[in-house]
């Protein structure tokens, strides 16, 4: 089967997770992705959490899985970008590319001659894509940003997800904002690629962690942008509807309900929980009463839920036709039968280490070859091959390596 991007060449200069994750998606879609790294490699290398099980080989236990998921299927060339010869070499590679993508602030793009205007002069129909913390214009365009600062913090997401007004700021999981922003960048790149192919004109596209985080909260901002009122941070005992709340079960695991309007589901919920007597209780006789007495009602439902485990309740809820979701632990999801059926954790076959599971992109095709293409590369693993394809002789390549303009894993 053909791959959607099997005739597309991508040159990327980036690090950490956000922009690399976008390039990993393009690689899964079939593009040839060349990752340009500093001689010391992407600083994300070597930071993966160690494997805690002994069910895999010793080699795999030491493998860098977190770097791998954002850099799989790519080729690596190590280049000293801060040297004029290195920057010129990158521009030489970009001349044959369809897409150039980076997470460099605009000032650094201009410093290295990798800004849109410079590269369009070299490749007029290039797609130039930038991912930053806060964008390339505005008073804070200079500011470096990570997902915990720009995505979760500055966007209001951390504050909005506190448990009530006195709740602490929650902890974000690693790269959650990065991967969401990577998806936004992919959407922009593919749209720009279509325009470039139709018009023959280069296209500059960008996104930022800050902008993407605001978009993920668009339902809140649709109103907040108009009235500028702070969002009500509702703790469990302050929710508007008991049928749209979350509860712990007897085994300490949680479930979440989302059944609206509550008047339609309240009796059914009570019957499933074996608390039918609450249906006609004057304290909870209608939606307004249930809201006014929410604190007391939550405690009663908590007590009922404590009588069975999460999985036992699940069978009862399904039989009763309730709209609910299990709150799985991260360690449970790879074994979730539905995740398995959807192929959410396909295997990569490493030529030296054997097969291991990775995480699939959230895009599936019926008749296209979309999949992880292979493991992440070593630093400079493909330097010699890429430079030879660019027309450099063995002598030229050796000279570049000796003068530390490039690095090679060979």
C-alpha positions in Angstrom: 0.0 0.0 0.0 1.3 3.5 -0.7 2.0 5.9 2.1 0.4 9.4 2.0 3.8 11.3 2.2 6.2 8.7 0.6 7.5 11.3 -1.9 8.1 14.1 0.7 11.4 15.1 2.2 11.5 16.8 5.5 14.5 18.6 7.1 14.0 19.3 10.8 16.1 21.2 13.3 14.5 20.8 16.7 14.9 19.2 20.1 12.9 18.0 23.1 9.4 16.7 22.3 6.9 19.1 20.6 8.4 19.7 17.1 10.1 16.3 17.0 6.7 14.6 17.7 5.3 16.4 14.6 8.1 15.1 12.5 7.6 11.6 13.9 4.0 11.8 12.7 5.2 12.8 9.2 7.6 9.9 9.2 4.8 7.5 10.1 2.8 9.0 7.2 5.7 7.9 4.9 7.9 11.1 4.7 11.6 10.8 4.7 12.6 12.8 7.7 16.2 14.0 8.3 16.8 15.2 11.8 19.7 17.7 12.1 21.2 17.5 15.6 24.1 19.3 17.3 27.3 17.2 17.6 26.3 16.3 21.1 22.8 15.2 20.1 19.3 16.3 21.0 19.4 17.1 24.8 16.3 14.9 25.1 18.5 11.9 24.5 19.1 9.7 27.6 16.4 11.2 29.8 13.8 8.4 29.5 12.5 6.7 32.6 14.2 3.4 33.2 12.3 0.2 32.5 11.1 -1.3 35.8 10.3 -4.8 34.6 12.7 -7.7 34.0 10.4 -9.2 31.4 12.5 -7.6 28.6 16.1 -8.0 27.6 18.9 -6.2 29.3 19.5 -4.2 26.2 15.9 -3.0 26.0 15.9 -2.1 29.7 18.5 0.5 28.9 16.9 1.8 25.7 15.7 5.4 25.4 12.0 4.8 24.8 10.9 8.4 25.4 13.3 9.8 22.8 12.3 7.0 20.5 8.6 7.7 20.4 9.2 11.3 19.1 12.1 10.4 16.7 11.3 7.0 15.3 11.7 6.3 11.6 14.0 9.3 11.1 17.5 9.7 9.8 20.1 11.7 11.8 22.9 14.0 10.7 25.0 15.8 13.3 25.9 19.4 12.3 27.6 22.3 14.1 24.9 24.9 13.2 26.9 27.6 15.0 29.7 27.4 12.4 29.1 29.1 9.1 30.0 25.9 7.2 27.5 24.0 9.2 24.6 26.4 8.5 25.6 26.5 4.8 25.4 22.7 4.8 21.9 22.8 6.2 20.8 25.2 3.5 22.2 22.9 0.9 20.1 20.1 2.2 17.0 22.3 2.4 17.4 23.1 -1.3 16.1 19.6 -2.0 13.5 19.4 0.7 9.7 19.9 0.6 9.4 20.8 4.2 11.7 22.6 6.7 10.6 22.6 10.3 12.2 23.9 13.4 11.6 25.1 16.9 14.1 28.0 16.7 13.1 31.4 17.8 13.0 33.9 14.9 16.2 35.6 16.0 18.1 32.3 15.8 16.5 31.4 12.5 17.8 34.7 11.1 21.2 34.2 12.8 21.7 30.9 11.0 20.1 31.9 7.7 17.2 29.6 8.2 14.3 32.1 8.3 11.5 31.9 5.7 12.8 34.7 3.4 16.3 33.2 3.2 15.1 29.6 2.6 12.5 30.7 0.0 15.2 32.3 -2.0 16.9 28.8 -2.1 13.7 26.7 -2.5 10.8 28.9 -3.7 8.0 26.3 -3.0 9.3 25.2 0.4 7.0 24.8 3.4 8.7 26.5 6.3 7.2 25.4 9.7 8.0 26.8 13.1 6.9 25.7 16.5 7.7 27.9 19.5 6.5 28.5 23.0 4.7 31.8 22.3 4.9 32.5 18.5 7.3 34.6 16.4 5.7 38.0 17.0 4.3 39.8 20.1 6.0 41.1 23.3 6.9 37.6 24.5 8.1 36.1 21.2 11.6 36.1 22.6 10.6 33.9 25.6 11.6 30.3 25.6 8.7 28.0 26.5 8.1 24.5 27.5 4.7 22.8 27.7 4.5 23.2 31.5 5.1 27.0 31.3 3.5 28.0 28.0 0.9 25.3 27.4 -0.3 24.6 30.9 0.6 27.7 32.8 0.3 30.8 30.6 -2.9 29.5 28.9 -4.9 29.2 32.0 -5.1 25.4 31.8 -3.3 24.8 35.1 -5.6 27.2 36.9 -8.8 26.0 35.4 -8.1 22.4 36.4 -7.5 23.0 40.0 -9.9 21.2 42.3 -11.9 24.1 43.6 -10.7 27.6 44.4 -8.3 26.3 47.0 -6.9 23.4 45.1 -3.2 23.1 44.3 -2.0 23.4 40.7 -2.1 19.8 39.3 1.0 18.1 37.8 1.0 17.7 34.1 2.2 14.5 32.6 5.4 14.7 30.4 5.0 16.2 27.0 1.2 16.2 27.0 1.1 19.8 25.7 4.1 19.1 23.4 2.3 16.3 21.6 -1.0 18.2 21.3 0.9 21.1 19.7 2.8 18.7 17.5 -0.6 17.6 16.1 -1.5 21.2 15.4 1.8 21.7 13.6 1.2 18.7 11.4 -2.2 20.1 10.4 -0.6 23.4 9.4 2.2 21.7 7.5 -0.1 19.5 5.5 -2.3 22.5 4.6 0.7 24.5 3.6 2.1 21.6 1.6 -1.1 21.5 -0.4 -1.0 25.3 -1.1 2.7 25.1 -2.1 1.9 22.3 -4.5 -1.0 24.1 -6.0 0.6 27.6 -6.3 4.3 26.8 -6.5 4.8 29.5 -3.8 6.5 28.9 -0.5 4.4 28.9 2.6 5.4 29.8 6.1 3.3 28.2 8.8 3.6 28.3 12.6 2.0 27.3 15.8 2.9 27.7 19.5 2.4 25.9 22.7 0.5 28.9 24.0 -1.9 29.2 21.1 -2.6 25.4 21.0 -3.4 25.3 24.7 -5.9 28.1 24.3 -7.6 26.3 21.4 -8.0 23.1 23.6 -10.0 25.3 25.9 -12.0 27.0 23.2 -15.4 26.0 24.8 -14.4 28.0 27.9 -12.8 30.9 25.9 -15.8 31.2 23.6 -17.5 32.9 26.6 -14.6 34.1 28.6 -13.2 36.1 25.7 -16.5 38.0 25.7 -17.1 38.6 29.4 -13.6 38.2 30.8 -15.1 36.5 33.9 -12.9 34.0 35.7 -13.8 30.3 35.2 -15.6 28.6 38.1 -13.3 25.9 39.3 -15.8 23.3 40.6 -14.7 20.7 43.1 -16.6 17.4 43.1 -19.1 18.7 45.7 -19.8 21.8 43.7 -20.7 20.2 40.4 -23.8 21.3 38.6 -25.2 17.7 38.2 -24.6 14.6 40.2 -24.9 12.6 37.0 -21.9 14.4 35.5 -19.4 13.8 38.2 -16.6 11.4 39.2 -16.5 8.9 42.0 -14.1 6.5 43.8 -15.1 2.8 43.9 -14.5 0.3 46.7 -11.1 -0.7 45.4 -9.9 2.9 45.3 -10.3 3.1 41.5 -12.5 5.8 39.9 -15.2 6.1 37.4 -16.6 9.2 35.7 -20.2 9.9 34.6 -21.4 12.3 32.0 -25.2 11.9 31.7 -27.1 15.1 30.8 -29.8 16.3 31.3 -29.6 14.8 34.8 -33.4 14.6 35.1 -33.4 11.8 32.5 -30.6 9.8 34.2 -31.1 10.5 37.9 -33.6 7.6 38.5 -31.6 5.2 36.4 -28.4 6.0 38.3 -30.1 5.5 41.6 -31.5 2.2 40.6 -28.1 1.0 39.3 -26.4 2.0 42.6 -29.2 0.4 44.7 -30.2 3.7 46.3 -33.7 4.0 44.9 -34.9 5.6 48.1 -33.0 8.8 47.0 -35.2 9.2 44.0 -38.1 10.6 46.0 -36.0 12.1 48.8 -37.2 15.7 49.2 -33.6 16.9 49.4 -33.0 15.6 45.8 -36.4 15.8 44.2 -35.3 17.9 41.2 -32.2 19.3 39.6 -32.2 22.5 41.6 -32.5 20.6 44.9 -29.8 18.2 44.0 -27.5 21.1 43.2 -28.3 22.9 46.4 -27.5 19.7 48.4 -24.7 18.5 46.2 -22.2 18.1 49.1 -24.5 15.8 51.0 -25.5 13.9 47.8 -21.9 13.3 46.8 -21.2 11.7 50.2 -24.2 9.4 49.8 -23.2 8.3 46.3 -19.6 7.9 47.5 -20.9 5.5 50.2 -22.9 3.5 47.7 -19.9 3.3 45.3 -17.7 2.0 48.0 -19.6 -1.3 48.1 -18.1 -2.6 44.8 -15.0 -2.5 42.8 -14.6 -0.4 39.6 -14.9 -3.4 37.3 -17.9 -4.8 39.2 -19.7 -1.5 38.9 -18.8 -1.3 35.2 -20.9 -4.4 34.3 -23.8 -3.0 36.3 -23.5 0.4 34.6 -23.4 -1.1 31.2 -26.5 -3.2 31.9 -28.3 -0.1 33.1 -27.4 1.9 30.0 -25.5 4.6 31.9 -23.0 6.8 30.2 -19.8 6.3 32.1 -16.1 5.8 31.7 -13.5 3.9 33.6 -10.5 6.0 34.9 -7.7 3.7 33.9 -4.2 4.0 35.3 -1.5 4.6 32.6 -0.1 1.1 33.3 -3.5 -0.4 32.5 -4.1 1.2 29.1 -1.6 -0.8 27.0 -3.6 -4.0 28.1 -7.0 -2.4 27.5 -8.8 -4.7 25.0 -10.1 -1.7 23.1 -6.7 -0.2 22.8 -5.4 -3.5 21.6 -8.2 -3.8 19.0 -7.4 -0.3 17.7 -3.7 -1.0 17.4 -2.8 1.8 19.7 0.5 0.2 20.8 2.1 -1.3 17.6 5.5 -2.9 17.7 8.8 -1.6 16.2 11.4 -4.2 15.2 14.8 -2.9 16.2 17.6 -4.5 14.1 19.7 -5.1 17.2 17.4 -5.2 20.2 14.3 -7.0 18.8 10.7 -6.0 18.9 9.1 -3.6 21.4 5.8 -1.7 21.7 5.5 2.0 20.9 2.6 4.4 20.8 0.6 4.8 17.6 -0.4 8.2 16.2 -4.1 9.0 16.5 -4.7 8.7 12.8 -5.7 5.5 11.0 -6.2 4.8 7.3 -8.0 1.9 5.7 -5.8 1.5 2.6 -2.6 3.5 3.2 0.7 2.4 4.7 0.8 4.5 7.9 2.8 3.0 10.7 6.0 3.5 12.7 8.9 2.9 10.2 11.6 1.9 12.6 13.5 3.0 15.7 15.0 6.4 16.4 18.5 6.9 15.0 21.8 7.3 16.8 23.3 10.8 16.7 24.8 11.2 13.3 23.9 7.7 12.2 23.2 8.8 8.6 25.6 11.7 8.3 27.9 10.0 5.7 25.0 8.7 3.6 23.1 12.0 3.6 26.2 14.1 2.7 27.1 11.6 -0.1 23.6 11.9 -1.5 24.0 15.7 -1.4 27.0 15.4 -3.7 29.9 15.6 -1.3 32.9 13.4 -1.9 34.5 11.1 0.6 37.3 13.5 1.0 34.9 16.4 1.6 33.0 14.4 4.2 36.2 13.3 6.0 37.3 16.9 6.1 34.0 18.1 7.6 34.2 15.3 10.3 37.9 16.2 11.1 37.1 19.9 11.5 34.0 19.1 13.6 31.5 20.7 11.2 29.6 17.4 11.3 29.6 14.3 13.4 29.1 10.8 12.4 28.2 7.6 14.3 30.3 5.5 11.8 
